[in-house]
Structures are given as C-alpha cells and as structure tokens.
Amino acid sequence: MRSDAGRRRSWWGWGWEDQAVPADQLDALAPVISERLGRAVERRDPARVEDLRLPPPAVTPPDALASSCSTDDRDRALHAYGRSFRDVVRAFHGDVPAPPDLVARPSTESELVALLDWCATSGVAAIPYGAGSSVVGGVETGGPWRHAFAGVASVDLTAMDRVLDVDRTSRAARIAAGTTGPVLEDQLRAHGLTLRHYPQSFEFSTLGGWSATRSGGHYATNRTHIEDFVESTRTVTPTGVMATRRLPGSGAGPSPDRLVAGSEGILGVITEAWVRLQDRPAFKATASIRFDRMGDGVAACRALGQSGLEPTNCRLLDPGEAAANAGGDGGTILVLGFESAHHPVDADIDAAVAVCEDHRGGPVGDVRRSTDRSDPATSGSGRAATDDAAERWRSSFLRAPYLRDAMVALGCIAETFETAVTWDRFDELHDGVVAATTEALRRICGGGAVTCRFTHVYPDGVAPYFTVLAPSTHTDQLAQWDEVKAAAAEAILAAGGTITHHHAVGRDHRPWYDRQRPDPFAAALTGAKRAPAPPGVPTPAVLIDPRAP
C-alpha cells in the first residue's frame, strides 16, 4: 500500500504541500537572506489555484477515454509545468496561460494505446508527464509549437505503478513505467532486492521518467545512470509497440534500449522495463574528509575514481557548498561512503581515507562503520550511519528543492545546473564557469554566489554540479535567471563540457544541445522520430523540432 495516501502534491512547487516551508519560517528566513545577499527581500504568497483563469479545454476526449481523463483546474495547472526554477516562478505567480487541455491517467497499456491513437488522429499533442519532476522544461505544455495542434494532453503514468514480475534467479524485475522510487523499492524489499537508483527526485519520479531522461542516481561511481540497469524496455508508439528482448548483453546492431534511453518521449511512451537488481546492502562505512585546498580534494577524487575502489558516495563540496550545507569551516569537504550486500567494507574505507591523506586530506571525526540492515530506500539516499558533516549534507540535500521554493517566495534567484567533463579539462571548466556566472550575477543581479559540488566521479572525468543564489525581485527573477543561465551554459560548452549530465535536455537546454549534438546524428534522430510517430506526437519541441501535423 502506498504510504502517501491522503497527502497532496503542491500544484505550483516541489513535492508535498505539507513539506513546504511555512510562512512563519519564511518570515524568519527573510532577514537572514537579506543580510547574506546585501539586499532586502520581500516575501509573497503563491497564487491560489482557485484564482487562476485557465482557458477552457480546446478538446474533449471520446467517451471511451473519459473515465481516465481529467479537466479539473487544479489537475491542469499542476501538469502545466515541471519543477525547474522557471516553472516554479511562473506557477507561483499564477502565470499559467497554456495548461494542458486534459490530464490523462491510463492505468493499463491498452488504455495508453487508445489515448495515443486518439491523439494521433485528432491532432492532439501528447506530453508524457511521468511524475512531473522535470527541471528542464521537459513536460511543459505551452510554447510556440502549440498553435499547430488542436489540443494538448498531459499523460500522467503514475497509475501504472507496480512491480509486475521478479526473476530472482537472474536478479531482475519487470516494473511498470509509472512506478515511483518509494513504491518500487517497497515492492522489491520483500524479495531482498533493490534497484539502487536514488536520484534527488526519488520520491517524485518514475522508472519510465528515469529511463526517458537518462537519469543519474545518488551513487557516485560504478553504475550511475539508469541505462546501466535497464535490461529491456517496452514502448508504445503511435504506430505500434516496440518491445526488446531480455539479454545480459548483445552485439546485434545499435541497441534499441539505448535509443529509448534519453529519447525524452519523442519516440513513444515507455510502459515497462526489465531492470537489473542487486541484493540489499548490509555492510556500510562512511567518512568526511577535509581539505584546506579544493585542488587537493579534486586530485583525491580523481585518484579514487581511478583506484578501482568504487565508493558509493564521493561527494566533494567546495568551501561555499560545505559551509552552507555541511557545517564546513572554510575548507573543502569530501563525503565518502562504501556499502556492500556481501562483505564488510572496512578495508575499502580505510584504503580510500589513505588515498585522501596522500592528497593532504584528513578525516573529520571518526570513520563510521556499520552492519545495519535497515533499508536505505526509506530515506531516498542509500545512506549509512554518518558523521555530523555527512548527516548535515544529507539533510540539506533532501530539503534543497523545498528551500529553493522558499527562495522563490522571497523573490530571489536560486537554481542549479550541472555538467560533466574529462579530468584534463576540469580546472579550465570550473574556473571558466565560476568566473562567467559570477560576472553575470554581478552585472545582472548586482551580486550573488556560485558554489560547486561533485555528484559523480568516473575514471576519466567528473560531474560538477553548480548552485546559484542571487538577489532579485519578483518581477525580474525569470529574465535575470535566463541571462545568468545563458552565460553559464556558454561557458560550459566553451570548456568542452556537456550541457547536461543527468537533468536531460527538455526545452530549456535545446539551444546548447543543438550545438553539442553532431549534425549527422541530428538527421538520424529526426528520421527515427518520423518512423514510429506522426509529426509532433508525442512530445513536440524536445530534442528536435516538431513538424506540423
């Protein structure tokens, strides 16, 4: 049974309504933020959904689909946007000019097939919604493309939310694509298994959404992206079902599963996937390592990434990030962790600490070791028993999206962006991105701060994740952030990074994705889009431009 029964999602912001920062805490936070940013901030209340003036639905589903479709104003407003800073600011102020005409919640594949058939024949754009946690404009239902369609349907898949089959022998499971992280892990627990994929959006994202966006999980090394776990997929396209064969590996041409991974809905809607599982962890160890210089921490992460130790957590926090979220004292903090289902990891953590000491780092407090068999999925982070710095960082990590919404209510800019780059180019990228973003903040906002942490560490490179906090006003937030984001994105591409490591492309990253993507591949992707789907159905304006229906 789902543990969220009776709770309600925020229609404009992140997560649950009952977890949002309350008004009295916002009032107490306002002077703190004002002092930090050097400018007074103004708290406002979000628009009430009952005060929205949404345009009436332009299309009506046929009677056969009516029971699984909603035209309720709150439903339509909630599904108009994802949950990026741009999305939340617009919804907070009641700026919802182009909501979906209807929200469809198919509970079976046959219902989804019928829905897509109707969309294709009626000129209705279908936007797969997953659980709606996109932070790159991937589920937005408005835009210049919309006039070419008779209407827009947001396809919410969360009614397709169960583990369908478990193959204990192969350690794999067939899972419906609308299954969210907590539901998925709850149902696997009885089998002693875990998918071991914990993105920050774990509670509000689905297996299908992870697959369609090449989601990156919480774990820092080894298998980090969802496609590493996918064994086979089943995808409904407007011209038929594309199902792949379960195999541990294959050299039979380009992988159709890899084509689906990252397709962001342009080829069809994923309905289920077989995924590779693991035994639940029993042995854990964690430590926090302090470095006086960030460069020493970077070198230690590179050494760890190339050591073969494969820590589950290798999260480097620059001094600003460490001070804000882990109680740092001006140094750089590395949150380090290991876990295993089968053997103690004491030797691994000791070896990793030794690597850090070779690079002038030292433990903060004791190294924590545990054989606790409690379930890491209950927290969404896969954590072990931790020291104070790691625990503070974990708590901040899980609350960050709600605190971002609080900054929106105070009229500030608070957003993140991420990338990945090879080790030989990291220094150039980091320095260039921080300089370009800081200068943009000075010029556009009059100031602000940029911090950096590592999310994933590879033998050949790293994924830096940047956080921006800056003064603004409720009338300027969007325009100012757009300029800052553009400056940061230009610096990322100039330094050889990717425009996104795990947040997907959506509509927000299209200008830079078009420049990163090779032209011959763009042509091939356009051809792949035309083969299974009528023009623009589903998901127009993501990855490639739609053609008029």
VOGU-3710 file (C-alpha; in Angstrom, 3 decimals, decimal comma):
1> mrsdagrrrs> 0,000/0,000/0,000  1,302/3,479/-0,821  2,402/5,494/2,192  1,354/8,829/0,646  -2,401/8,189/0,827  -4,237/11,379/1,741  -1,302/13,699/1,028  -1,480/16,254/-1,747  1,198/17,435/-4,165  1,863/21,131/-4,368
11> wwgwgwedqa> 0,275/22,417/-7,571  2,966/25,093/-8,071  6,095/23,894/-6,259  8,116/20,871/-5,290  6,795/17,819/-3,504  4,150/17,645/-0,823  2,150/20,644/0,314  2,719/19,698/3,950  6,518/19,788/3,489  6,738/23,328/2,100
21> vpadqldala> 8,491/25,946/4,238  5,645/27,599/6,232  5,004/31,337/6,210  6,352/31,986/9,729  9,647/30,300/8,865  9,834/32,313/5,638  9,386/35,493/7,674  12,210/34,407/9,977  14,389/33,485/6,977  13,884/36,780/5,138
31> pviserlgra> 16,301/38,924/7,237  18,951/36,181/7,115  18,784/36,073/3,312  18,673/39,862/3,113  21,897/40,104/5,114  23,586/37,372/3,098  22,675/38,912/-0,270  23,055/42,543/0,777  19,578/43,473/-0,357  16,180/43,388/1,311
41> verrdparve> 13,924/40,577/0,139  10,136/40,583/0,009  8,022/37,575/0,907  4,923/36,939/-1,166  2,337/34,194/-1,061  1,804/31,848/-4,005  -1,185/32,276/-6,276  -4,238/30,279/-5,294  -5,297/27,734/-7,855  -8,923/28,795/-7,461
51> dlrlpppavt> -7,956/32,311/-8,574  -6,393/31,146/-11,849  -8,216/31,975/-15,048  -7,347/28,993/-17,181  -8,532/28,859/-20,791  -11,270/26,278/-21,289  -10,212/22,904/-22,728  -9,976/23,032/-26,506  -10,638/19,320/-26,991  -12,847/16,694/-25,403
61> ppdalasscs> -11,751/13,066/-25,143  -14,096/10,411/-26,525  -16,399/8,621/-24,118  -14,161/5,550/-24,098  -11,328/7,624/-22,585  -13,334/9,980/-20,405  -13,037/7,941/-17,191  -9,219/8,153/-17,252  -9,068/11,854/-18,183  -9,434/14,966/-16,056
71> tddrdralha> -10,169/18,578/-16,934  -10,131/19,773/-13,325  -8,444/23,172/-12,998  -6,043/22,064/-10,256  -5,062/18,990/-12,249  -4,452/21,036/-15,381  -2,443/23,705/-13,506  -0,300/21,096/-11,733  0,533/19,430/-15,067  1,272/22,650/-16,984
81> ygrsfrdvvr> 4,896/22,741/-15,842  7,641/20,619/-14,367  9,575/21,794/-11,326  12,520/23,847/-12,571  13,127/27,340/-11,171  11,494/28,828/-14,280  8,480/26,544/-13,866  8,036/27,262/-10,170  8,368/31,052/-10,540  5,692/31,170/-13,235
91> afhgdvpapp> 3,300/28,937/-11,337  3,953/30,769/-8,031  2,748/33,994/-9,644  -0,238/32,331/-11,317  1,240/32,624/-14,805  -0,326/29,536/-16,392  -1,507/30,656/-19,839  -1,231/27,294/-21,604  -2,188/24,383/-19,361  -2,940/21,005/-20,897
101> dlvarpstes> -6,471/20,671/-22,179  -6,741/17,419/-20,284  -4,737/15,212/-17,964  -4,859/11,520/-18,887  -4,059/8,788/-16,360  -4,068/5,478/-18,192  -3,825/2,517/-15,834  -3,094/-0,114/-18,483  -1,124/-0,298/-21,682  -4,325/-0,770/-23,691
111> elvalldwca> -5,696/2,492/-22,290  -2,463/4,252/-23,251  -2,652/2,805/-26,783  -6,212/4,079/-27,140  -5,185/7,503/-25,866  -2,258/7,837/-28,290  -4,432/6,614/-31,169  -6,944/9,351/-30,401  -4,186/11,970/-30,076  -2,661/10,955/-33,406
121> tsgvaaipyg> -5,936/11,039/-35,316  -7,187/14,233/-33,639  -4,032/16,335/-33,911  -3,560/16,418/-30,122  -0,005/16,653/-28,779  0,724/14,063/-26,084  3,259/15,046/-23,404  4,447/12,134/-21,213  4,500/13,526/-17,673  5,872/10,707/-15,547
131> agssvvggve> 5,547/12,146/-12,050  6,304/15,710/-13,193  9,718/16,365/-11,618  11,415/17,546/-14,840  13,727/20,518/-14,209  14,467/21,334/-17,864  11,067/22,129/-19,370  10,550/18,529/-20,451  6,854/18,340/-19,528  5,782/21,938/-20,183
141> tggpwrhafa> 2,550/22,119/-22,175  2,939/25,612/-23,625  5,218/27,099/-26,245  5,310/28,417/-29,809  4,719/24,891/-31,127  1,292/24,659/-29,519  -0,664/26,552/-32,164  -0,012/23,716/-34,630  -2,123/21,279/-32,583  -5,799/21,013/-31,834
151> gvasvdltam> -5,006/20,475/-28,165  -2,549/19,077/-25,634  -2,861/16,060/-23,364  -0,543/15,595/-20,384  -0,036/11,844/-19,941  0,427/11,071/-16,247  1,630/7,476/-15,873  1,552/7,150/-12,088  -1,498/4,851/-12,207  0,821/2,257/-13,781
161> drvldvdrts> 2,744/1,776/-10,553  3,746/-1,749/-9,651  6,399/-4,413/-9,853  4,971/-6,861/-12,367  7,396/-9,787/-12,182  10,585/-10,755/-10,344  13,224/-13,105/-11,711  15,205/-13,951/-8,571  17,474/-16,308/-10,495  18,680/-13,568/-12,852
171> raariaagtt> 18,202/-10,897/-10,183  15,936/-8,747/-12,335  12,381/-7,404/-12,258  9,767/-6,228/-14,740  8,348/-2,944/-13,477  5,609/-0,668/-14,799  6,972/2,645/-16,016  4,789/4,816/-13,760  6,217/3,336/-10,576  7,847/5,951/-8,356
181> gpvledqlra> 11,024/5,301/-6,404  9,440/4,630/-2,985  6,774/2,299/-4,436  9,362/0,427/-6,480  11,665/-0,113/-3,507  8,781/-1,031/-1,172  7,703/-3,794/-3,521  11,245/-5,098/-4,102  12,032/-5,216/-0,392  10,095/-8,423/0,168
191> hgltlrhypq> 12,454/-10,128/-2,285  15,584/-8,811/-0,574  16,400/-6,782/-3,696  16,943/-3,157/-4,676  17,317/-1,237/-7,923  19,841/1,011/-6,146  18,889/4,122/-8,109  18,228/7,134/-5,898  18,090/10,473/-7,733  17,264/13,534/-5,638
201> sfefstlggw> 13,777/13,365/-7,184  13,444/9,718/-5,999  10,112/10,363/-4,266  8,570/12,230/-7,219  9,919/10,485/-10,306  9,249/7,213/-12,081  11,122/4,346/-13,692  9,842/5,431/-17,109  10,894/9,016/-16,483  14,333/7,922/-15,309
211> satrsgghya> 14,766/5,861/-18,470  13,482/8,529/-20,851  15,816/11,162/-19,390  18,929/9,041/-18,696  18,595/9,793/-15,011  21,667/9,725/-12,793  21,258/8,240/-9,347  22,747/9,220/-5,999  25,644/6,763/-6,171  28,870/8,351/-7,326
221> tnrthiedfv> 30,744/5,545/-9,083  30,226/2,210/-10,853  26,696/2,133/-12,354  25,407/5,678/-12,072  22,879/6,144/-14,911  19,617/4,278/-15,256  20,513/2,786/-18,667  23,206/0,766/-16,891  20,388/-1,050/-15,081  17,923/-1,436/-17,964
231> estrtvtptg> 17,765/-4,977/-19,363  14,880/-4,455/-21,804  12,081/-1,976/-22,492  8,549/-1,879/-23,816  7,473/1,338/-25,526  4,116/2,288/-27,011  4,464/4,405/-30,147  1,580/5,788/-32,205  2,230/3,077/-34,806  2,791/0,054/-32,576
241> vmatrrlpgs> 4,550/-1,425/-29,573  8,352/-1,670/-29,580  9,478/-4,424/-27,194  13,078/-5,521/-26,799  14,479/-8,895/-25,778  15,828/-9,528/-22,285  19,553/-10,130/-22,563  22,595/-9,585/-20,316  24,373/-8,114/-23,335  24,201/-8,153/-27,111
251> gagpspdrlv> 26,203/-7,093/-30,146  23,250/-7,223/-32,516  23,384/-3,773/-34,075  22,668/-0,482/-32,291  20,834/-1,100/-29,022  17,127/-0,208/-29,228  17,098/0,209/-25,441  19,864/2,795/-25,714  17,786/4,596/-28,328  14,845/4,767/-25,923
261> agsegilgvi> 17,092/5,868/-23,042  17,321/9,635/-23,301  14,666/9,919/-26,019  12,566/12,085/-23,651  9,297/10,815/-25,081  9,786/11,790/-28,723  9,644/8,172/-29,942  6,829/6,957/-27,743  5,869/6,268/-24,150  7,735/3,662/-22,129
271> teawvrlqdr> 5,242/1,389/-20,364  7,533/-1,057/-18,589  11,116/-2,215/-18,307  13,066/-5,183/-17,057  15,814/-3,835/-14,800  18,893/-5,401/-13,216  18,701/-5,529/-9,430  21,076/-6,015/-6,529  20,883/-7,585/-3,093  20,106/-5,043/-0,416
281> pafkatasir> 23,223/-3,677/1,317  24,182/-4,949/4,758  27,684/-3,518/5,287  28,348/0,238/5,223  31,065/2,699/6,114  31,275/6,484/5,782  33,700/9,291/6,441  34,018/13,015/5,860  37,410/14,266/4,701  38,532/17,883/4,953
291> fdrmgdgvaa> 40,971/19,562/2,566  42,447/23,033/3,015  42,557/23,441/-0,767  39,859/22,429/-3,219  42,552/21,397/-5,712  43,725/18,720/-3,276  40,162/17,433/-2,968  39,830/17,317/-6,749  43,073/15,353/-7,046  41,877/12,941/-4,344
301> cralgqsgle> 38,601/12,357/-6,187  40,474/11,667/-9,396  42,706/9,171/-7,593  39,669/7,495/-6,026  37,878/7,340/-9,374  40,880/5,622/-10,929  41,660/3,351/-7,952  39,041/0,661/-8,607  37,650/1,103/-5,078  34,253/2,316/-6,402
311> ptncrlldpg> 32,880/4,256/-3,418  29,109/4,590/-3,338  29,445/8,217/-2,298  32,258/10,510/-3,389  30,683/13,944/-2,992  33,187/16,807/-2,984  31,800/20,099/-1,617  33,666/23,318/-2,311  34,104/25,685/0,669  30,906/27,605/-0,071
321> eaaanaggdg> 28,847/24,441/-0,523  30,394/22,863/2,588  29,700/25,941/4,716  26,098/26,231/3,538  25,115/22,573/3,671  27,569/20,560/5,785  28,708/22,866/8,563  32,079/23,486/6,931  34,651/25,897/8,385  36,139/27,270/5,190
331> gtilvlgfes> 37,671/24,078/3,856  36,585/21,649/1,167  34,688/18,565/2,394  34,559/15,143/0,729  31,593/12,993/1,811  32,798/9,444/1,286  30,915/6,160/1,612  31,023/2,446/0,818  28,440/-0,325/1,032  28,063/-3,983/0,135
341> ahhpvdadid> 25,450/-6,707/0,426  28,039/-9,446/0,758  31,206/-8,410/2,588  32,480/-5,870/5,117  33,782/-2,643/3,589  36,159/-1,603/6,372  39,209/-2,251/4,191  37,691/-0,194/1,370  37,009/2,867/3,511  40,461/2,606/5,097
351> aavavcedhr> 42,087/2,466/1,663  40,026/5,448/0,452  40,936/7,514/3,518  44,580/6,689/2,876  44,226/7,969/-0,700  42,785/11,215/0,658  45,593/11,539/3,196  48,072/11,175/0,339  46,455/14,317/-1,071  46,633/16,317/2,169
361> ggpvgdvrrs> 43,131/15,480/3,376  42,135/14,313/6,840  39,009/12,753/8,375  36,535/14,996/10,207  35,661/12,931/13,257  35,636/9,150/13,241  35,204/6,845/10,282  31,783/5,242/10,790  31,316/1,550/10,183  28,041/-0,341/10,245
371> tdrsdpatsg> 26,376/-3,682/9,577  22,965/-2,065/9,945  20,473/-3,857/7,706  17,973/-1,005/7,770  16,683/-0,095/4,346  18,452/2,802/2,603  15,459/3,364/0,344  13,386/4,718/3,220  15,417/7,914/3,093  15,820/8,018/-0,669
381> sgraatddaa> 19,570/8,417/-0,350  21,026/4,987/0,366  22,783/6,343/3,472  24,761/4,556/6,146  25,394/5,701/9,707  27,178/9,012/9,209  29,290/11,635/10,926  27,836/15,080/11,558  29,107/16,708/8,329  27,743/13,936/6,129
391> erwrssflra> 24,442/13,903/8,023  24,047/17,660/7,682  24,770/17,432/3,973  22,256/14,594/3,523  19,502/16,538/5,321  20,242/19,613/3,211  20,260/17,516/0,026  16,771/16,152/0,682  15,328/19,539/1,706  17,009/21,527/-1,095
401> pylrdamval> 14,053/21,619/-3,529  11,716/22,888/-0,797  14,257/25,554/0,199  14,559/26,547/-3,471  10,802/27,188/-3,444  11,262/29,314/-0,316  13,756/31,461/-2,229  11,167/31,889/-4,978  8,694/33,146/-2,364  11,328/35,678/-1,213
411> gciaetfeta> 11,922/36,947/-4,746  15,461/35,549/-5,049  17,200/33,527/-7,745  18,021/30,025/-6,510  18,790/27,379/-9,100  21,296/24,734/-10,145  22,968/23,497/-13,305  25,265/20,537/-13,907  27,673/19,144/-16,445  30,444/16,581/-16,930
421> vtwdrfdelh> 33,956/16,930/-18,304  37,150/14,893/-18,561  39,725/15,334/-15,802  42,220/17,109/-18,059  39,695/19,886/-18,699  38,136/20,174/-15,253  40,200/23,092/-13,960  39,513/25,109/-17,108  35,804/24,331/-16,972  35,413/25,011/-13,248
431> dgvvaattea> 37,300/28,293/-13,326  35,604/29,425/-16,531  32,079/28,582/-15,393  32,511/30,153/-11,949  34,036/33,303/-13,470  31,383/33,654/-16,187  28,498/33,008/-13,811  29,872/35,298/-11,100  30,362/38,106/-13,607  26,840/37,582/-14,965
441> lrricgggav> 25,433/37,732/-11,437  27,362/40,945/-10,730  26,243/42,564/-13,955  22,631/41,372/-13,978  21,713/40,993/-10,289  24,253/43,170/-8,531  25,860/40,182/-6,837  25,295/36,593/-5,804  27,146/33,378/-5,063  28,118/30,292/-7,070
451> tcrfthvypd> 29,085/27,052/-5,341  30,115/23,663/-6,723  29,981/20,036/-5,678  30,716/16,742/-7,419  27,825/14,352/-7,985  29,530/11,541/-9,932  33,172/10,530/-10,291  34,453/8,468/-13,217  37,927/7,158/-14,035  38,128/9,626/-16,936
461> gvapyftvla> 36,198/12,585/-15,579  33,749/14,137/-13,157  30,250/15,642/-12,994  30,328/19,094/-11,306  27,028/20,485/-10,027  26,727/24,251/-9,527  24,311/26,134/-7,272  23,416/29,809/-7,719  21,869/32,133/-5,126  21,384/35,785/-6,018
471> psthtdqlaq> 19,277/38,826/-5,146  16,418/39,674/-7,456  12,828/40,862/-7,357  9,573/39,110/-8,029  9,250/40,929/-11,359  12,812/40,232/-12,527  13,503/36,642/-11,450  12,858/34,933/-14,772  14,517/37,391/-17,115  17,575/37,688/-14,902
481> wdevkaaaae> 17,934/33,928/-14,455  17,643/33,383/-18,206  20,634/35,687/-18,745  22,675/34,036/-15,999  21,811/30,563/-17,269  22,863/31,517/-20,799  26,229/32,809/-19,566  26,854/29,611/-17,606  25,804/27,362/-20,500  28,088/29,179/-22,928
491> ailaaggtit> 30,997/28,753/-20,535  30,256/25,025/-20,171  30,281/24,412/-23,922  33,371/26,571/-24,426  35,282/24,442/-21,906  34,264/21,144/-23,522  31,577/20,096/-21,041  28,151/18,641/-21,730  25,089/20,833/-21,451  23,587/18,224/-19,117
501> hhhavgrdhr> 24,921/15,197/-17,278  21,700/13,898/-15,717  18,963/16,567/-15,866  18,055/15,837/-19,523  17,588/18,310/-22,378  13,911/19,256/-22,375  13,138/22,616/-23,915  15,411/24,659/-21,632  18,653/23,132/-22,930  17,718/22,919/-26,616
511> pwydrqrpdp> 19,846/25,886/-27,845  23,023/24,335/-26,418  22,094/20,719/-27,092  21,702/21,585/-30,783  25,315/22,787/-30,777  26,665/19,839/-28,791  24,911/17,202/-30,934  26,662/16,242/-34,213  24,668/17,243/-37,297  24,590/13,716/-38,813
521> faaaltgakr> 23,143/12,407/-35,576  20,504/15,147/-35,584  19,408/13,932/-39,022  19,353/10,328/-37,825  17,301/11,256/-34,753  14,828/13,164/-36,881  14,454/10,103/-39,101  13,944/7,880/-36,066  11,238/10,245/-34,835  9,387/10,150/-38,159
531> apappgvptp> 9,416/6,351/-38,382  7,249/5,426/-35,368  5,277/8,599/-34,805  3,120/11,112/-36,676  4,570/14,640/-36,680  4,852/16,106/-33,194  3,140/13,231/-31,420  4,265/12,623/-28,770  6,333/15,343/-27,080  6,847/18,168/-29,572
541> avlidprap> 9,822/20,560/-29,316  12,005/18,265/-27,210  15,391/17,226/-28,684  14,261/18,085/-32,235  11,733/20,481/-33,761  8,226/19,187/-34,486  6,664/19,144/-37,918  3,119/20,367/-38,278  0,541/17,530/-38,129
//
